[in-house]
């Protein structure tokens, strides 16, 4: 038996297990897995190495449900306790290299990644500005082939950029968006839609989209849109952090720099926090996004925490901390905001081995210096991170 396979335990530590809080818990780790969770009376830790968790708080590794990964995205995310990222559009070759190592458990110093790979987007439309060669969908009749090609490249789901035609750039039309959703479902994978406006979000839900990659700032969701989300059992990734930056750059930059999280940024990422969108929008529009989130949440639509890093002013890892804070500010409870960054994305995207502190779960864990159920800003107080049972 190797040293890594010997059981060890956290003792006397307050935890949030992805769904609920447990005080003074004992959590046993064996190799890369959680093997027992209970109290000191339930679990005999004699003979084990132990970490006295008194004064700390334990979370499952965080999951960022909306990133765009490249460069050191996975390494930087892990520094903030983000142990899994769900990528919504990036170079599939870059992902394939990392997924191969990930599948063989070869890496412990970066976050795990699942990805949409190449998004479905109109040639010359939104997404083309990032320098990737986007394959053209064409019309609805080409949707099955487009989906098959993406899955052959390794995509885990299909991302569809369904923009607002009023913005003046080329867009996928409604018939093609609908055909892509149907083709994704026929292939047995999720269809995630980036809506360019609230009307496009509602059209996507009517087409059967499984998830929305944003809420929008042109208008709040209508009652019909809320009911569509409820009926379709869709999930919504609001990305409030990036919307805050777009609507009020000064406030976003100042708040992103508050707390311990900024100390973990490298120079490039710290500089990135000062960048802003070229068009400054009315802060009132951000309030519309918040209204949409609260109404979706109040109607029990599952909300997932996603930062949309590295959009301007948003960095990998730290951006998710801000997103969690903004979900609470929008009216979501602290407990549900943490669930939005742990258990809910794991279930929504079919990753049952993570997002919970339960026996059989992967030992991706984060200790905080303060309790985020009392003050959600405590998510910034990362004390240590464990990836597959190994301390970073």
QUIKA-V911626 format. One record per residue. N is the residue number from 1. PSI is psi in degrees with one decimal (none if undefined). OMEGA is omega in radians with two decimals (999 if undefined). D_FIRST is the distance of its C-alpha to the first C-alpha in whole Angstrom. Layout:
<<N:PSI:OMEGA:D_FIRST> <N:PSI:OMEGA:D_FIRST>>
This chain:
<<1:127.3:3.12:0> <2:165.0:3.12:4> <3:-40.2:-3.11:7> <4:-25.4:-3.10:8> <5:-4.2:3.12:6> <6:129.8:3.14:7> <7:142.4:3.00:11> <8:169.4:-2.97:14> <9:146.9:2.79:17> <10:137.4:3.06:21> <11:153.3:3.04:23> <12:44.8:-3.10:27> <13:135.6:3.05:27> <14:134.8:-3.09:30> <15:156.7:2.84:29> <16:116.3:-2.95:31> <17:8.9:-3.08:29> <18:-22.3:3.11:31> <19:-31.6:-3.05:33> <20:162.2:3.12:34> <21:144.6:3.04:33> <22:125.9:-3.13:31> <23:146.9:3.05:32> <24:51.0:-3.08:30> <25:162.8:2.95:27> <26:130.7:-3.13:23> <27:121.0:-3.10:20> <28:133.3:3.12:17> <29:131.6:3.03:15> <30:115.5:-3.05:11> <31:-123.9:-3.10:10> <32:7.8:-3.05:14> <33:153.1:2.92:15> <34:126.6:-3.07:17> <35:-14.4:3.09:16> <36:143.8:3.06:19> <37:128.4:-3.14:22> <38:-148.6:3.09:25> <39:171.1:3.14:26> <40:-30.3:3.11:25> <41:-28.6:-3.10:27> <42:-31.7:-2.95:25> <43:125.3:3.09:21> <44:113.5:-3.13:20> <45:11.1:-3.13:18> <46:135.9:-3.10:18> <47:-8.8:3.12:15> <48:151.3:2.86:14> <49:138.8:-3.11:15> <50:154.1:3.01:18> <51:117.7:3.09:21> <52:113.3:-3.06:24> <53:10.4:-3.12:26> <54:126.9:3.14:30> <55:-6.3:3.11:32> <56:172.0:-3.11:30> <57:131.8:-3.05:30> <58:131.6:3.08:27> <59:155.5:2.88:28> <60:154.8:3.02:26> <61:136.4:-3.09:26> <62:151.9:3.10:30> <63:120.2:3.06:31> <64:115.1:-3.01:34> <65:3.9:3.07:36> <66:100.5:3.00:39> <67:169.9:2.92:38> <68:112.1:-2.91:39> <69:137.5:2.99:36> <70:177.1:3.07:37> <71:-127.0:-3.09:36> <72:29.5:-3.09:34> <73:-44.0:-3.02:34> <74:-37.6:3.10:30> <75:-44.6:-3.11:29> <76:-38.6:3.10:32> <77:-44.3:-3.08:32> <78:-32.7:3.12:28> <79:-24.8:-3.09:30> <80:12.0:-3.13:31> <81:8.6:3.07:29> <82:102.7:-3.03:30> <83:-11.1:3.10:26> <84:135.8:3.03:28> <85:144.4:3.06:32> <86:107.0:-3.04:34> <87:135.9:-3.04:36> <88:11.6:3.07:40> <89:108.4:3.08:41> <90:-177.4:-3.11:40> <91:116.3:-3.10:40> <92:-28.0:3.10:38> <93:-39.6:3.10:37> <94:-43.5:3.14:35> <95:-43.4:-3.05:33> <96:-40.0:3.12:32> <97:-42.7:-3.09:30> <98:-34.1:3.11:28> <99:-34.9:3.11:28> <100:-45.3:3.10:26> <101:-38.9:3.14:24> <102:-43.0:-3.12:23> <103:-28.6:-3.14:22> <104:11.8:3.11:20> <105:38.9:-3.07:18> <106:-7.9:-3.04:19> <107:136.3:3.10:21> <108:-2.9:-3.06:20> <109:20.8:3.03:23> <110:159.9:3.11:26> <111:153.3:2.98:27> <112:156.6:-3.10:26> <113:137.6:2.86:30> <114:150.9:-2.91:31> <115:150.4:2.95:35> <116:-14.5:-3.04:38> <117:-135.6:3.13:39> <118:131.4:3.09:43> <119:157.0:2.96:45> <120:117.9:-3.09:48> <121:156.5:3.09:51> <122:138.8:3.10:55> <123:126.5:-3.11:55> <124:0.1:3.12:56> <125:-164.7:-3.14:55> <126:134.0:-3.08:53> <127:-30.2:-3.12:50> <128:-17.1:-3.10:51> <129:-7.7:-3.06:52> <130:5.7:3.00:48> <131:1.0:3.09:49> <132:144.6:3.12:47> <133:104.6:-3.04:48> <134:123.6:3.10:49> <135:138.6:-3.08:49> <136:136.9:3.10:53> <137:-43.6:-2.98:52> <138:-139.3:-3.11:56> <139:-176.9:-3.10:58> <140:-33.1:-3.10:56> <141:-19.9:-3.12:56> <142:-3.5:-3.05:54> <143:-45.3:-3.14:51> <144:-39.7:3.13:49> <145:-41.6:3.12:49> <146:-46.9:-3.13:48> <147:-44.8:3.13:45> <148:-39.9:3.13:44> <149:-39.9:-3.14:44> <150:-41.4:3.13:42> <151:-34.4:3.08:39> <152:-29.1:3.09:39> <153:-14.1:3.14:38> <154:6.5:3.12:35> <155:140.3:3.12:37> <156:-21.4:3.04:35> <157:175.8:-3.12:39> <158:126.4:3.08:42> <159:129.8:-3.08:44> <160:120.4:3.09:47> <161:107.3:-3.07:50> <162:86.3:-2.98:53> <163:168.7:3.09:55> <164:118.1:-3.12:58> <165:-18.1:-3.13:61> <166:-13.0:3.12:63> <167:-10.2:2.99:61> <168:-2.8:3.10:63> <169:160.5:3.07:60> <170:143.7:-3.10:59> <171:156.1:2.92:57> <172:136.6:-3.13:56> <173:171.5:-3.04:58> <174:-38.8:-3.13:58> <175:-39.9:3.14:58> <176:-41.7:3.08:55> <177:-46.1:-3.14:53> <178:-42.5:3.14:53> <179:-36.5:3.10:53> <180:-41.4:3.08:50> <181:-46.7:-3.11:48> <182:-39.2:3.14:49> <183:-38.7:3.07:48> <184:-45.8:-3.14:44> <185:-39.5:3.11:44> <186:-30.3:3.12:45> <187:-3.2:3.08:42> <188:23.0:3.12:40> <189:165.9:-3.13:39> <190:150.7:2.99:41> <191:115.7:3.14:44> <192:126.7:-3.05:44> <193:129.6:2.94:47> <194:110.1:3.13:48> <195:137.8:-3.14:52> <196:-13.4:3.12:54> <197:167.8:-3.08:56> <198:-36.8:3.10:56> <199:-42.6:3.10:58> <200:-35.0:3.08:56> <201:-42.3:-3.12:53> <202:-36.7:3.05:55> <203:-39.9:-3.14:56> <204:-42.7:3.10:52> <205:-40.8:3.11:51> <206:-29.8:3.13:54> <207:-8.7:3.11:53> <208:17.6:3.11:50> <209:140.2:-3.14:47> <210:-27.9:-3.10:44> <211:148.8:2.98:44> <212:133.5:-3.08:46> <213:-7.8:3.12:45> <214:160.0:2.63:47> <215:169.3:-3.02:50> <216:163.7:-3.05:53> <217:10.7:3.11:56> <218:-24.7:-3.12:59> <219:153.8:3.03:59> <220:160.2:3.01:57> <221:140.4:3.02:56> <222:166.6:3.06:59> <223:-37.4:3.12:59> <224:-41.3:3.11:59> <225:-41.1:3.11:56> <226:-45.8:-3.11:54> <227:-34.6:3.06:55> <228:-43.5:3.12:53> <229:-41.4:3.12:50> <230:-48.8:-3.08:50> <231:-40.5:-3.10:51> <232:-6.9:-3.07:49> <233:39.9:-3.12:46> <234:156.9:2.97:45> <235:155.8:-3.11:43> <236:130.8:3.09:44> <237:96.5:-2.95:43> <238:-31.8:-3.02:46> <239:51.7:-3.14:45> <240:-30.9:-3.10:47> <241:-44.5:-3.12:46> <242:-31.0:3.10:47> <243:-37.2:3.05:50> <244:-43.3:-3.14:51> <245:-38.0:-3.13:51> <246:-35.4:-3.04:53> <247:-29.7:-3.13:55> <248:78.1:-3.01:55> <249:-37.6:-3.07:54> <250:-44.2:3.13:55> <251:-44.2:-3.12:53> <252:-45.9:-3.11:50> <253:-43.7:-3.12:49> <254:-46.3:-3.07:50> <255:-34.5:3.11:48> <256:-24.5:-3.11:45> <257:-5.5:-3.11:45> <258:139.8:3.00:45> <259:-176.5:-3.02:42> <260:-22.9:-2.99:38> <261:-34.1:-3.08:37> <262:-24.4:-3.13:40> <263:-18.1:-3.10:38> <264:-6.4:-3.11:35> <265:137.8:2.98:38> <266:173.5:-3.02:38> <267:-42.4:-3.11:42> <268:-45.2:-3.12:42> <269:-37.3:3.10:41> <270:-40.7:3.08:43> <271:-35.6:-3.12:46> <272:-29.6:-3.13:46> <273:-24.3:-3.10:46> <274:-8.4:-3.11:50> <275:146.1:-3.10:51> <276:164.4:3.06:53> <277:147.2:-3.07:54> <278:-30.5:3.13:58> <279:117.4:3.13:59> <280:128.6:-3.04:59> <281:162.8:3.13:59> <282:127.2:3.10:61> <283:-22.5:3.11:58> <284:-32.4:-3.11:60> <285:-31.4:3.07:58> <286:-35.6:3.10:55> <287:-32.8:3.08:56> <288:-40.5:3.10:57> <289:-43.1:3.12:53> <290:-41.9:3.12:52> <291:-43.4:3.13:54> <292:-44.6:-3.13:53> <293:-46.0:-3.10:49> <294:-40.8:-3.12:51> <295:-38.0:3.05:53> <296:-48.0:-3.14:50> <297:-42.7:-3.13:47> <298:-24.2:3.09:50> <299:16.2:3.01:50> <300:28.1:2.97:47> <301:126.9:-3.11:46> <302:127.9:3.12:42> <303:131.8:3.10:42> <304:143.1:-3.13:39> <305:121.8:3.10:39> <306:137.9:-2.99:39> <307:-24.1:-2.99:41> <308:26.2:3.06:42> <309:146.6:0.06:41> <310:56.0:3.00:42> <311:164.6:-3.04:45> <312:126.6:3.11:48> <313:1.5:-3.11:47> <314:126.3:3.14:43> <315:155.0:3.11:40> <316:137.4:3.11:37> <317:-68.2:3.14:35> <318:-33.8:3.13:38> <319:-34.5:3.11:40> <320:-36.8:3.06:38> <321:-44.8:3.14:38> <322:-39.3:3.13:42> <323:-43.2:3.13:42> <324:-42.4:3.10:40> <325:-41.4:-3.09:43> <326:-30.3:3.05:45> <327:-40.8:3.09:44> <328:-42.2:3.11:45> <329:-25.9:3.13:48> <330:-5.6:3.08:49> <331:2.7:3.09:49> <332:139.6:-3.13:45> <333:157.5:3.11:44> <334:-42.8:3.14:41> <335:-45.9:-3.12:38> <336:-30.4:3.08:39> <337:-38.5:3.07:39> <338:-38.2:3.07:36> <339:-34.8:3.13:35> <340:-17.6:3.14:37> <341:11.4:-3.14:34> <342:-86.3:-3.00:31> <343:-45.0:-3.03:32> <344:-47.7:3.11:35> <345:-33.4:3.11:34> <346:-41.8:3.13:31> <347:-44.9:-3.08:33> <348:-35.5:-3.07:36> <349:15.2:3.00:34> <350:44.3:-3.14:32> <351:70.9:-2.96:28> <352:-9.7:-3.10:27> <353:4.1:-3.08:24> <354:171.5:3.14:25> <355:-2.4:3.11:28> <356:153.3:2.94:27> <357:87.0:-3.11:24> <358:155.6:3.08:23> <359:133.8:-3.11:20> <360:-14.7:3.11:19> <361:155.6:3.09:21> <362:143.2:-3.06:19> <363:60.1:2.95:18> <364:113.3:-2.95:21> <365:155.0:3.13:23> <366:131.2:2.98:26> <367:137.0:3.09:27> <368:154.9:3.11:31> <369:-16.8:-3.10:33> <370:166.3:-3.05:35> <371:113.1:-3.11:36> <372:-12.9:3.07:37> <373:-18.4:3.06:38> <374:-37.1:3.12:41> <375:111.0:-2.99:42> <376:-22.0:3.11:40> <377:-11.9:3.08:41> <378:-13.8:3.06:38> <379:-19.8:3.11:36> <380:-14.9:-2.99:36> <381:52.9:-3.11:35> <382:124.6:3.12:31> <383:-41.2:3.13:29> <384:158.1:-3.13:26> <385:135.5:3.04:24> <386:127.3:3.10:21> <387:117.2:-3.09:20> <388:40.7:3.07:17> <389:-0.3:-3.13:16> <390:129.1:-3.13:16> <391:133.8:3.14:19> <392:none:999:22>>
